[in-house]
Amino acid sequence: MSSGALASEWASWVWSASWQGLLFVAIVWLACLTLRKLPASVKAWLWWLASLRLVIGLVWAGFELPVLPAAPTSPLASLNHRLDLLAPRIVGSGHSVPDLVQGSRLASPTQSLDHANWLTTVLLLMWIIGAIAVAGKIAEEGARIVRLRRTAERADEGRAGQLARELGVGLGLRHKPDVLTSGEISAPMLVGLIRPALMLPKGLPEEVSEEDLRLCVAHELAHMRRRDLLLAVIPTLMQIAFFFFPPAWLIRREWETEREAACDAEALAATGAPPAQYGRLLMKLVTVDHRPAFAPALGATASYHTLKKRILNMKNFTSTPRRFGLAATIVGVLGLLLAIPWQVTARATDTPSEPNVVVNGGFENGAQNWTRRSLGVESDIPIDIDQQTYHSGKASLRFMKTDNTFFPIATMDQDLPWDGKTQFVKISAWIKAENAKKFTLALDQDHGAKGRQWAAYVGDRTSSSGSVTHDWQQYKATLKIAEGTRSVGLSLQMYGPGTIWIDDITASFTDQGDSTSVDEDDALADVKDVSNESLTVGGDPKMRYFLIGAKAPEPASGYKLLVVLPGGDGSADFNPFVRRIWKNALPPGYLVAELVAPKWSDDQFQSIVWPTRKARWATMKFATEDFISTVIQQVGKSHKVDASHVYTLSWSSGGPAAYAASLGVSAIRGSFVAMSVFHEDELPALLGAKGRAYFLLQSPDDKITTIDQANIALQELSKAGAKAMLKTYEGGHGWRGDVYGNIRKGIDWLEQNAGL
């Protein structure tokens, strides 16, 4: 766990324990104030429970009480959502982008899932230092007590020892107490956690009267009978953990006061001495007792503050009426129940018959079991655990985005333990939205290879510029798993601007159900009129591509052809985006061949998405240059293609392969390369760039593929005889700003400069 996450978790627990402990302190204080005649032993018990409540609250959230009404459910929330564009995911190539964001890592210096600001981290460090200081003081006093006991003289056979044996029998002690004397103490005390011993100042048995010595011994033996030294462990732990919390000091002071008063009552009852005599003895002892406040020992005196209260309490030391004894029992039991932590939560709306397979769907354990996938983008979209806003429990997951663009995309995923047999999955989630343009909860099949089905879509689907705001709503869907799927998971995806909170995510597998997912064609209504064919070369599934725009009128000179190598993982998920490029960015008369990156092994995309002849992958059967060349030939056989206008469009991980293809595939006249890198040692000889055109699009703010790389490409390609142009945009890695306008400008430039 990162330091920021640790600080955030610590702050949450301390805050929760503090305010709930403060509430219990208030209850105990009112009980002691109202029931003044409660025995001191009961009051001591209540204050001890208050310290226990703080300690427990620091390590245990307690039982849940689902008594609050469940949040309202919108009956249309899970049925009225349809798809919008599936924007690109950016996954970099290890051969060309060495500093990618790794899928197993949740945070970077500016982006953390369990993020705590610097102030919280500083406070955690201050707390650690303070707790160590307090614990060190206690340990120092403990060592002093051990040394005192080791050097003390035994006095079992003297007057004090005889009184201790006599009073011990009367108080019901099982073991004969050890009696010690020391010249280094000024008042009687009890020492030793496991086997306590009575320690008296040297010479005290001879200096005080028989009655006073009896009272001193009886008081310390009362501590022994009550096991006060052992009970003191809890208030001591509380004092260490909550040294900064004033109520903790109040708790300890009141517990010590009532504890001493309880022992006073037992001492008077055991000896039969009058309270006035005992009061005078306490006054005498307190003037010479200067023991440290944290000493792990108990004595007949503690402080002037407690002394006054103890003397005043002696008037209540008469035998307690039966009704007060019953009241004391009831108060003690109620105090014990109140000391157990409870969390008031909302009632569940329904309990699925199938078990929930989502782990940590309520984000009570931070981001555990959720993964921010490797997107190849140093995204500035914060994803945080929000412990102030949640549907139930104590946390939710919050996405925040300010850029008014669909790119980059922030995603959080979790693989689900599917048996490979059940046909449906039921998904439910509670979502809160604030000015949100687009957020989706999807079923991810084979990590996108089999496609995604939306279980929830949050956003205004009727307006390209609209957004939605609503309180907690439940989104539900039953989705059918595609045949041949090997693995399934959940994917939380933040596309457009706004703020989204998601909580209480559940999923369960079942063999029965009717799919309630929205039809993709309906969701992509704006590109329904764009022809889109899924094809392969020679029936080879590794050579899959989409041919877009083939039903548009064929120009007399033939179609211009744009071959697209998507970034990210180069998957079919980019097809809606590429169809929008054809519709919104290209002049009339274009065909688009969108290639789908072949997957040669499971770990390939972590290193390289589009292998080439020089940047190879061990198990590949063909290079990307061969794939591009073969597709151009196949399209040329089925459609008339204008050979003077064959270009490639690539971005991010597709860029290096597009550079290589421009130098090795003679049919390519120009290349549009966006947000990519340029490594000459992984390319054919740059002499092949002569007479070709390169339009480069790069952001100076890009931290993944830097502007320096684009400048090197511009310089080296121009030096090799190519016509090259670099256009910049603001915002960092990803398609930002006027996406389709920038693509149109690049294509227009290629048409004007290719072949010159």
C-alpha positions, 0 to 999 in steps of 0.5 A, a space after each residue: 500500500 502506498 504512503 498516500 493510501 496508508 495515510 488515507 486509511 489511517 485518517 479514516 479509522 482515526 476519525 471514525 473511532 474519535 467521533 464515535 468514541 466522543 459520543 460514548 464519552 458524552 453518554 458516560 459523562 451524562 450517566 455519571 452526572 445524573 446518577 451521582 449515587 452510582 457506586 464508584 466501581 460502576 463508574 470506573 467500569 463505564 470509563 474503562 469501557 470508554 477507553 475500550 471503545 476508542 481502542 476497538 474503534 481504531 482496529 474494527 469498524 464494528 457490526 452493521 445495523 441495516 436500519 436506514 431506508 434503501 436508496 430509491 431505485 429508478 425503474 428506467 435506470 437500467 433499461 433506457 441506456 444505449 451505447 455511444 462511441 467506443 473511444 480508443 484505448 491507448 496501449 503503448 508498445 514496449 519497443 517504442 514507449 519504454 515508460 508506459 503505465 503498467 496495468 498492475 500499478 494504480 498510481 503515479 506521482 500525480 495520480 493515485 487510487 488510494 490518494 491522500 494529500 500531503 497534509 494527511 501524510 504529514 499528520 500520519 508521520 506526526 502521529 507516529 512520532 507522538 505515539 512513539 514518544 508516549 509509548 517510550 515514556 511508558 516503557 521508560 517508567 516500566 523499566 524503572 518499576 522493574 528496577 525498583 522491584 528488583 532492588 526492593 527488600 522483602 517485608 513479608 514477615 513484618 507488620 505489613 506482611 502480616 496485615 497483607 495476609 490477613 486483609 488478603 483473606 478478607 478480600 478474597 485474594 487467591 494468592 498471598 501477596 508479596 510485600 516489598 519495601 523501597 527507599 526510592 518511593 514516597 507512597 504505597 503502590 502496587 507493581 507487577 502486571 502478572 503477579 502484583 506485589 505490594 511495595 511500601 516506602 521504607 520505614 512506613 510500617 514503623 512510622 504510621 499507626 496500625 490503623 493507617 497502615 491497615 488502610 494503606 495495605 487494604 487499598 492496594 490489595 483492593 487494586 489487586 483484587 480488582 486486577 486494575 493493573 491488568 485493566 490499565 493496559 486498555 487505557 494505556 493503549 488508548 493514551 498512546 493511540 489518542 495522545 492528541 485527543 483531549 477526550 482520551 485524557 479525560 477518560 483516563 483521568 476519570 477512570 483513574 479517579 473512579 478506580 481509586 474511589 472504588 478501592 477507597 470504598 473497599 479499603 473502608 469496608 475491609 478495615 471498618 475505619 471512619 472516612 474522616 481518618 482515611 481522608 486525613 491519611 490521603 491528604 498526608 500521602 498526596 503531599 509526598 507522592 510525586 510519581 509520574 503520570 504514566 508509571 505502570 503501577 497503582 498507588 493510594 494517591 494519584 493527584 490533587 484533582 482526584 483526591 478532592 473528588 475521592 474525599 467527596 465521594 466517601 459520603 456515598 460509601 454506605 451500603 448501597 440500596 438494592 434498587 441502586 445495585 440493580 441500576 448499577 448492573 443495568 448501567 454496566 450492561 448497557 455500557 458494555 453493549 454501547 462499547 461495541 462498535 455499530 455502523 448504521 447502514 442502508 437496508 439492501 433492496 434485494 438479495 440475489 439468489 446467486 452469489 456475488 462474485 465481485 470482490 470489494 465491490 463496495 470499495 471498503 478496502 480501498 482499491 484492492 482487487 481492482 486494476 487500472 489497466 495499462 493504457 499507455 497514457 499518463 492520464 490526468 483523470 483522478 480516480 480516488 476512494 471517496 470516504 465522504 460520499 457513498 451509497 452504503 458502508 464507508 467508501 465509494 470509487 470516484 472518477 473526475 474529469 475536467 477535459 471536455 473530450 472523450 480522450 484519454 479514458 480512465 478505466 478500472 477493471 476486475 476479472 470475474 471467476 467464471 466457470 466457462 459454462 454459465 450463459 448469463 451474468 447479472 450486474 448491478 451497481 449504484 451510481 451517482 453523477 454530477 455533470 457527467 457526459 459519459 461513463 459506462 459499466 461494461 462486461 469485458 469478454 476476453 479482455 476486449 477481444 470478444 467485445 464489450 457489452 454495456 450494463 450501464 451508461 451514464 450520460 445524455 444520449 440525446 445531445 452531444 454536448 449535454 450531461 446528467 446529474 442525479 443522486 444514487 441510482 441503481 443500474 442493473 442488466 442481465 448480459 449474455 456471454 458470447 460463445 467461445 469466451 474464455 474469460 470475463 470481467 467488469 470494466 468501469 470506464 470514464 470517457 467524458 467530463 464530469 464526476 461519477 461515484 460508483 458503489 456496491 457493484 455486484 455480479 452473479 452468473 446464472 444459466 437463466 435470463 433474458 439479455 437486457 443489454 442495448 443493441 450496438 446498432 441502436 447505440 451507434 445511431 450516428 454511424 448507422 449509415 456508414 457501411 462497415 464490413 468485417 473481413 479477413 485475408 484468405 480466411 486467416 483470423 489473424 489478418 482481420 480488418 474492417 472495410 468502411 465506406 464501400 457503399 459510398 459512390 465510387 469516384 471515376 478515378 477510384 477510391 482513395 484508401 486510408 489504412 488505419 493502425 489503431 493505437 492502444 491494443 489495436 483491437 476491434 473496439 476502435 471500429 466505432 471511432 474509425 467509422 466516425 473518422 470516415 464520416 466526420 474527417 475524410 473528404 468524399 471518395 475514401 475507403 478506410 481499411 481498419 486493421 485489427 492487431 493480431 495477438 500472437 501471445 498473451 503477454 505480447 501487448 505489454 511489449 509490442 502491439 504491431 510487430 514489424 520486420 525489424 521489431 519482431 515478436 518471437 511467435 509472429 507468423 507475419 509482420 505488420 508491413 506484410 499485413 498492410 501490403 496484403 490488405 491493400 492488394 485485396 481491397 484493390 481486387 474488389 474495388 477500384 483504388 486510386 494508387 496515387 492516394 493510398 495513406 496510413 493513419 496511425 497513433 500511439 502504438 500504431 505509429 512505429 509500424 506505420 513508419 516501418 510500412 511507409 519505408 517498406 510498402 511501395 503502395 503507401 504514398 503518405 503517412 499520418 502519424 499521431 502521438 507516437 515515437 520514432 526509433 530509427 534503429 527499428 526502421 528500414 533505411 530512411 532512403 525509402 522516405 524520399 518522395 513520400 509525405 508525413 503529417 505528424 501530430 504531437 502535443 508538447 504536453 505529452 509525457 508518454 511520446 514526447 515532442 522531441 521524438 516528433 521533432 527527430 522524426 521531422 528532421 530525419 525524414 526531411 533529411 532523407 528527402 521526404 515532405 514532412 509537416 509537424 502540427 501540435 495540439 494542447 493537452 497531452 497524450 491522446 486525441 484531444 481538442 478538435 479531433 476530427 478537424 485535426 485529422 481532416 487537416 492532416 489528410 488534406 495536407 497529405 493529398 497536397 504533398 504526397 508524391 511531390 
